[in-house]
Amino acid sequence: MEYGAARFWSGVVGVLAALAVIAGYLVGGARLVWAVSAVEVLAVMAWVGYRFRGRVHQRTAGEGPDAAHCERCRRARERLEVKAQPVRR
């Protein structure tokens, strides 16, 4: 999705969220506003988690059976190997 379309749809979602809060207040008062707001927060958190989950732990091709499956794990394994080596004097 290009930037312009994302900007448009985020504006639409923002307006709909505001209208949902107003409708909640008119129908059920403050408690329904809290409920609507909580649902909106959970929906946003789920969407952000869905969008960014794949970017956090990207896989790269490893070499050999003991190779790390991604760059982050390779660096962690290297740090552990350095700590495990005995100190030479």
MIRO-986350 format. One record per residue (C-alpha): chain; x, y, z. Coordinates in steps of 0.25 Angstrom, whole numbers, plus 5000, padded with zeros to 4 digits. Layout:
<vomis>
["A" [X Y Z]];
...
</vomis>
This chain:
<vomis>
["A" [5000 5000 5000]];
["A" [5006 5013 4996]];
["A" [5007 5025 5006]];
["A" [4995 5033 5001]];
["A" [4985 5021 5002]];
["A" [4990 5018 5016]];
["A" [4989 5032 5021]];
["A" [4975 5033 5015]];
["A" [4970 5020 5022]];
["A" [4977 5024 5035]];
["A" [4968 5036 5035]];
["A" [4956 5028 5032]];
["A" [4959 5019 5044]];
["A" [4961 5031 5053]];
["A" [4948 5038 5049]];
["A" [4941 5025 5051]];
["A" [4947 5023 5065]];
["A" [4943 5037 5069]];
["A" [4929 5034 5064]];
["A" [4928 5021 5072]];
["A" [4932 5028 5085]];
["A" [4922 5038 5083]];
["A" [4911 5028 5080]];
["A" [4916 5020 5092]];
["A" [4914 5032 5101]];
["A" [4900 5035 5095]];
["A" [4895 5021 5096]];
["A" [4901 5016 5109]];
["A" [4909 5027 5116]];
["A" [4923 5027 5121]];
["A" [4924 5012 5124]];
["A" [4921 5009 5109]];
["A" [4931 5020 5105]];
["A" [4942 5012 5113]];
["A" [4938 4999 5107]];
["A" [4938 5005 5092]];
["A" [4952 5011 5095]];
["A" [4957 4998 5101]];
["A" [4953 4990 5088]];
["A" [4959 5001 5079]];
["A" [4972 5000 5087]];
["A" [4972 4985 5086]];
["A" [4969 4986 5071]];
["A" [4981 4995 5069]];
["A" [4990 4987 5077]];
["A" [4986 4974 5069]];
["A" [4988 4982 5056]];
["A" [5002 4987 5059]];
["A" [5006 4973 5064]];
["A" [5001 4967 5051]];
["A" [5008 4978 5043]];
["A" [5022 4977 5050]];
["A" [5023 4963 5054]];
["A" [5030 4959 5041]];
["A" [5040 4970 5042]];
["A" [5045 4967 5055]];
["A" [5051 4953 5053]];
["A" [5055 4952 5038]];
["A" [5061 4939 5034]];
["A" [5074 4938 5026]];
["A" [5080 4926 5020]];
["A" [5090 4919 5029]];
["A" [5102 4910 5027]];
["A" [5103 4896 5032]];
["A" [5094 4889 5042]];
["A" [5098 4898 5054]];
["A" [5096 4911 5047]];
["A" [5087 4922 5053]];
["A" [5074 4923 5045]];
["A" [5075 4938 5046]];
["A" [5084 4950 5048]];
["A" [5080 4953 5062]];
["A" [5082 4938 5066]];
["A" [5096 4938 5059]];
["A" [5101 4950 5067]];
["A" [5095 4944 5080]];
["A" [5102 4931 5077]];
["A" [5115 4938 5074]];
["A" [5114 4946 5088]];
["A" [5112 4933 5095]];
["A" [5124 4926 5088]];
["A" [5133 4938 5092]];
["A" [5128 4937 5107]];
["A" [5130 4922 5107]];
["A" [5145 4922 5102]];
["A" [5155 4921 5113]];
["A" [5164 4933 5116]];
["A" [5178 4932 5111]];
["A" [5189 4938 5119]];
</vomis>
